[in-house]
Amino acid sequence: MMKNKNNDNIVINLVDKGQDIRKITTDKNGVILECDFHASMYVGRTVNLTVSIPNSPLTIYNQDGSQREYFGLIVESVSKKYKVRFSTY
């Protein structure tokens, strides 16, 4: 089994404050690839990863390029998720 580190994804876990969305997965540039709620609204939008630190509100770029802080979505943790590919030798 080999880890393909060229395809690192970032997982942003959100503090549970009763909201439906708890986890967002982005590519290394912050483009949202998947989330656990309202995927049609969020997938393809970009998270500002430079300010995505624990205990801060999630910041997402709007379609016009401006940023919006989501004060109801507080970052709990940010971690890397490796895509794993299996190969036989």
HUCOR-V224405 format. One record per backbone hydrogen bond with DSSP energy under -1.0 kcal/mol. CO is the residue of the C=O (numbers start at 1). NH is the residue of the N-H. Records with the same first field share a line. If there is no record, write none. Layout:
CO->NH / NH
This chain:
2->85
3->5
4->7
9->81
10->26
11->79
12->24
13->76 / 77
15->17
22->14
23->36
24->12
25->33 / 34
26->10
27->30
30->47
31->27
32->44
34->25
38->41 / 42
39->43
42->45
45->32
46->61
47->49
51->53
53->56
56->75
58->70
59->48
60->68
62->65
66->62
68->60
70->73
73->58
74->15
75->55
77->13
79->11
81->9
83->4
85->2
